[in-house]
Amino acid sequence: MLTEFNFFGVFMAPIVVYAIAALPVTMLIRFVLWWSGIMKWFWHLALFEVALYVCVLCLLILYV
């Protein structure tokens, strides 16, 4: 069951913690995709990056 996180007396919803944790994972995946040249295949980079972040966030919520 998801519960609130106590951060120095401030209760935070679990989605906030997952959203912050998804940022470095997304940045790492973006770096690997840029390095390998796969990012050139996508027509709308901003849309792909937002979709990638949402996918990482959903996977973190489901499996962590």
DSSP file (Angstrom, degrees, kcal/mol; ACC not computed):
  #  RESIDUE AA STRUCTURE BP1 BP2  ACC     N-H-->O    O-->H-N    N-H-->O    O-->H-N    TCO  KAPPA ALPHA  PHI   PSI    X-CA   Y-CA   Z-CA
    1    1 A M              0   0    0      0, 0.0     2,-0.4     0, 0.0     0, 0.0   0.000 360.0 360.0 360.0 136.7    0.0    0.0    0.0
    2    2 A L        +     0   0    0     11,-0.0     2,-0.3     0, 0.0    11,-0.0  -0.621 360.0 179.9 -80.0 131.9    1.3    3.5   -0.9
    3    3 A T        -     0   0    0     -2,-0.4     2,-0.1     1,-0.0     9,-0.0  -0.826  33.5 -86.3-125.8 167.4    1.7    5.8    2.0
    4    4 A E        -     0   0    0     -2,-0.3     2,-0.5     9,-0.1     9,-0.2  -0.378  37.8-128.6 -71.6 151.8    2.9    9.4    2.4
    5    5 A F  E     -A   12   0A   0      7,-2.7     7,-2.8    -2,-0.1     2,-0.8  -0.874  13.0-136.9-101.8 134.2    6.6   10.1    2.8
    6    6 A N  E     -A   11   0A   0     -2,-0.5     2,-0.6     5,-0.2     5,-0.2  -0.823  23.1-179.4 -93.4 112.7    7.7   12.3    5.7
    7    7 A F  E >  S-A   10   0A   0      3,-2.8     3,-1.3    -2,-0.8    -2,-0.0  -0.858  74.4 -39.5-116.5  93.7   10.3   14.8    4.4
    8    8 A F  T 3  S-     0   0    0     -2,-0.6    -1,-0.1     1,-0.3     3,-0.1   0.886 123.7 -42.3  54.1  44.6   11.4   17.0    7.3
    9    9 A G  T 3  S+     0   0    0      1,-0.2     2,-0.6     0, 0.0    -1,-0.3   0.389 117.7 111.0  88.0  -3.1    7.9   17.2    8.7
   10   10 A V  E <   -A    7   0A   0     -3,-1.3    -3,-2.8     2,-0.0     2,-0.4  -0.919  62.7-139.5-106.6 121.1    6.2   17.7    5.3
   11   11 A F  E     -A    6   0A   0     -2,-0.6     2,-0.4    -5,-0.2    -5,-0.2  -0.661  21.6-167.0 -81.5 128.4    4.1   14.8    4.1
   12   12 A M  E     -A    5   0A   0     -7,-2.8    -7,-2.7    -2,-0.4    -9,-0.0  -0.914  22.5-114.8-118.3 142.2    4.5   14.2    0.4
   13   13 A A    >>  -     0   0    0     -2,-0.4     3,-1.1    -9,-0.2     4,-1.1  -0.398  28.8-117.7 -68.5 149.6    2.4   12.0   -1.8
   14   14 A P  H 3> S+     0   0    0      0, 0.0     4,-2.4     0, 0.0     5,-0.2   0.805 111.3  65.7 -61.0 -28.7    4.1    8.9   -3.3
   15   15 A I  H 3> S+     0   0    0      1,-0.2     4,-2.3     2,-0.2     5,-0.1   0.834  97.8  55.0 -63.8 -31.0    3.6   10.2   -6.8
   16   16 A V  H <> S+     0   0    0     -3,-1.1     4,-2.1     2,-0.2    -1,-0.2   0.919 109.0  46.5 -67.0 -43.6    6.0   13.2   -6.1
   17   17 A V  H  X S+     0   0    0     -4,-1.1     4,-2.2     1,-0.2    -2,-0.2   0.910 114.3  47.6 -65.9 -42.3    8.7   10.9   -5.0
   18   18 A Y  H  X S+     0   0    0     -4,-2.4     4,-1.8     2,-0.2    -2,-0.2   0.886 110.0  53.2 -65.5 -38.4    8.3    8.7   -8.0
   19   19 A A  H  X S+     0   0    0     -4,-2.3     4,-0.7     1,-0.2    -2,-0.2   0.894 111.2  45.8 -64.9 -39.6    8.2   11.7  -10.3
   20   20 A I  H >< S+     0   0    0     -4,-2.1     3,-0.5     1,-0.2    -1,-0.2   0.881 112.9  50.5 -69.4 -37.9   11.5   12.9   -8.9
   21   21 A A  H 3X S+     0   0    0     -4,-2.2     4,-0.9     1,-0.2    -2,-0.2   0.777 104.3  59.3 -70.7 -25.8   13.0    9.4   -9.1
   22   22 A A  H 3X S+     0   0    0     -4,-1.8     4,-2.4     1,-0.2    -1,-0.2   0.736  91.2  71.7 -75.3 -21.8   11.9    9.1  -12.8
   23   23 A L  H <X S+     0   0    0     -4,-0.7     4,-2.5    -3,-0.5     5,-0.2   0.952  99.4  41.2 -62.6 -52.9   13.9   12.2  -13.9
   24   24 A P  H  > S+     0   0    0      0, 0.0     4,-2.1     0, 0.0    -1,-0.2   0.868 115.1  52.7 -66.1 -31.9   17.5   10.7  -13.6
   25   25 A V  H  X S+     0   0    0     -4,-0.9     4,-2.2     2,-0.2    -2,-0.2   0.923 111.3  46.5 -65.5 -42.7   16.3    7.4  -15.1
   26   26 A T  H  X S+     0   0    0     -4,-2.4     4,-2.6     1,-0.2    -1,-0.2   0.899 111.1  51.9 -65.2 -40.8   14.8    9.3  -18.1
   27   27 A M  H  X S+     0   0    0     -4,-2.5     4,-2.3     2,-0.2    -1,-0.2   0.885 109.4  50.3 -63.3 -38.4   18.0   11.4  -18.4
   28   28 A L  H  X S+     0   0    0     -4,-2.1     4,-2.1     2,-0.2    -2,-0.2   0.919 111.5  47.2 -65.4 -43.6   20.1    8.3  -18.5
   29   29 A I  H  X S+     0   0    0     -4,-2.2     4,-2.3     2,-0.2    -2,-0.2   0.902 111.6  51.7 -64.8 -40.6   17.9    6.7  -21.2
   30   30 A R  H  X S+     0   0    0     -4,-2.6     4,-2.7     2,-0.2     5,-0.2   0.918 108.6  51.2 -60.7 -43.8   18.0    9.9  -23.2
   31   31 A F  H  X S+     0   0    0     -4,-2.3     4,-2.7     1,-0.2    -2,-0.2   0.919 110.9  47.6 -60.5 -44.1   21.8   10.0  -23.0
   32   32 A V  H  X S+     0   0    0     -4,-2.1     4,-2.1     1,-0.2     6,-0.2   0.898 112.6  49.3 -64.7 -40.1   22.1    6.4  -24.3
   33   33 A L  H  X>S+     0   0    0     -4,-2.3     5,-1.3     2,-0.2     6,-1.2   0.887 113.4  46.0 -68.1 -38.8   19.6    7.1  -27.1
   34   34 A W  H  <5S+     0   0    0     -4,-2.7     3,-0.5     2,-0.2    -2,-0.2   0.919 113.0  50.6 -66.0 -43.1   21.5   10.3  -28.2
   35   35 A W  H  <5S+     0   0    0     -4,-2.7    -2,-0.2     1,-0.2    -1,-0.2   0.871 112.7  45.3 -63.7 -38.1   24.8    8.5  -27.9
   36   36 A S  H  <5S-     0   0    0     -4,-2.1    -1,-0.2    -5,-0.2    -2,-0.2   0.620 111.1-119.8 -82.6 -12.9   23.6    5.5  -30.1
   37   37 A G  T ><5S+     0   0    0     -4,-0.8     3,-0.9    -3,-0.5     4,-0.2   0.539  78.0 122.6  88.5   7.0   22.0    7.8  -32.7
   38   38 A I  G > < +     0   0    0     -5,-1.3     3,-1.8    -6,-0.2     4,-0.3   0.781  60.1  71.3 -73.1 -26.4   18.5    6.5  -32.2
   39   39 A M  G >  S+     0   0    0     -6,-1.2     3,-1.0     1,-0.3    -1,-0.2   0.719  84.9  69.1 -65.3 -18.9   17.1    9.9  -31.3
   40   40 A K  G <  S+     0   0    0     -3,-0.9    -1,-0.3     1,-0.2    -2,-0.2   0.697  88.7  66.1 -69.9 -17.4   17.5   10.9  -35.0
   41   41 A W  G <  S+     0   0    0     -3,-1.8     2,-0.3    -4,-0.2    -1,-0.2   0.683  83.6  88.8 -77.0 -18.6   14.7    8.5  -35.9
   42   42 A F    <   -     0   0    0     -3,-1.0     3,-0.3    -4,-0.3    -3,-0.0  -0.649  61.4-156.0 -92.3 137.6   12.0   10.4  -34.1
   43   43 A W  S    S+     0   0    0     -2,-0.3     2,-0.7     1,-0.3    -1,-0.1   0.920  88.1  34.0 -74.9 -46.3   10.1   13.2  -35.8
   44   44 A H     >  -     0   0    0      1,-0.2     4,-2.1     2,-0.0    -1,-0.3  -0.872  67.2-176.2-117.5  96.9    9.0   15.1  -32.7
   45   45 A L  H  > S+     0   0    0     -2,-0.7     4,-2.6    -3,-0.3     5,-0.2   0.886  81.3  51.9 -64.7 -41.6   11.7   15.0  -30.1
   46   46 A A  H  > S+     0   0    0      1,-0.2     4,-2.1     2,-0.2    -1,-0.2   0.910 110.6  48.6 -63.5 -41.4    9.9   16.8  -27.3
   47   47 A L  H  > S+     0   0    0      1,-0.2     4,-2.2     2,-0.2    -1,-0.2   0.899 112.0  49.4 -64.9 -40.1    6.8   14.6  -27.7
   48   48 A F  H  X S+     0   0    0     -4,-2.1     4,-2.6     2,-0.2    -2,-0.2   0.904 109.9  50.9 -64.9 -41.0    9.0   11.5  -27.5
   49   49 A E  H  X S+     0   0    0     -4,-2.6     4,-2.2     2,-0.2    -2,-0.2   0.887 111.0  47.9 -66.6 -38.3   10.9   12.8  -24.4
   50   50 A V  H  X S+     0   0    0     -4,-2.1     4,-2.4     2,-0.2    -1,-0.2   0.917 113.0  48.5 -66.6 -41.9    7.6   13.5  -22.6
   51   51 A A  H  X S+     0   0    0     -4,-2.2     4,-2.3     2,-0.2    -2,-0.2   0.889 110.5  51.7 -65.0 -38.3    6.3   10.1  -23.6
   52   52 A L  H  X S+     0   0    0     -4,-2.6     4,-2.4     2,-0.2    -2,-0.2   0.915 110.2  48.9 -63.1 -43.2    9.5    8.4  -22.4
   53   53 A Y  H  X S+     0   0    0     -4,-2.2     4,-2.7     2,-0.2    -2,-0.2   0.916 111.4  49.1 -62.3 -43.7    9.2   10.2  -19.0
   54   54 A V  H  X S+     0   0    0     -4,-2.4     4,-2.5     2,-0.2    -1,-0.2   0.895 111.3  50.1 -64.2 -39.5    5.6    9.1  -18.6
   55   55 A C  H  X S+     0   0    0     -4,-2.3     4,-2.3     2,-0.2    -2,-0.2   0.915 112.1  47.0 -65.1 -42.8    6.5    5.5  -19.5
   56   56 A V  H  X S+     0   0    0     -4,-2.4     4,-2.3     2,-0.2    -2,-0.2   0.918 112.5  50.3 -64.5 -42.7    9.4    5.5  -17.0
   57   57 A L  H  X S+     0   0    0     -4,-2.7     4,-2.3     1,-0.2    -2,-0.2   0.920 111.0  48.4 -61.7 -44.6    7.2    7.1  -14.3
   58   58 A C  H  X S+     0   0    0     -4,-2.5     4,-2.4     1,-0.2    -1,-0.2   0.896 111.1  50.7 -63.8 -40.2    4.4    4.5  -14.9
   59   59 A L  H  X S+     0   0    0     -4,-2.3     4,-2.4     2,-0.2    -1,-0.2   0.889 109.9  50.3 -66.0 -37.9    7.0    1.6  -14.7
   60   60 A L  H  X S+     0   0    0     -4,-2.3     4,-1.9     2,-0.2    -2,-0.2   0.919 111.6  48.1 -64.3 -42.3    8.3    3.0  -11.4
   61   61 A I  H  < S+     0   0    0     -4,-2.3    -2,-0.2     1,-0.2    -1,-0.2   0.901 116.3  43.7 -65.0 -40.1    4.9    3.2  -10.0
   62   62 A L  H  < S+     0   0    0     -4,-2.4    -2,-0.2    -5,-0.2    -1,-0.2   0.890 126.0  26.6 -72.4 -39.5    4.0   -0.3  -11.1
   63   63 A Y  H  <        0   0    0     -4,-2.4    -2,-0.2    -5,-0.2    -3,-0.2   0.468 360.0 360.0-111.9  -2.5    7.1   -2.2  -10.1
   64   64 A V     <        0   0    0     -4,-1.9    -3,-0.1    -5,-0.2    -1,-0.1   0.409 360.0 360.0-111.6 360.0    8.8   -0.3   -7.3
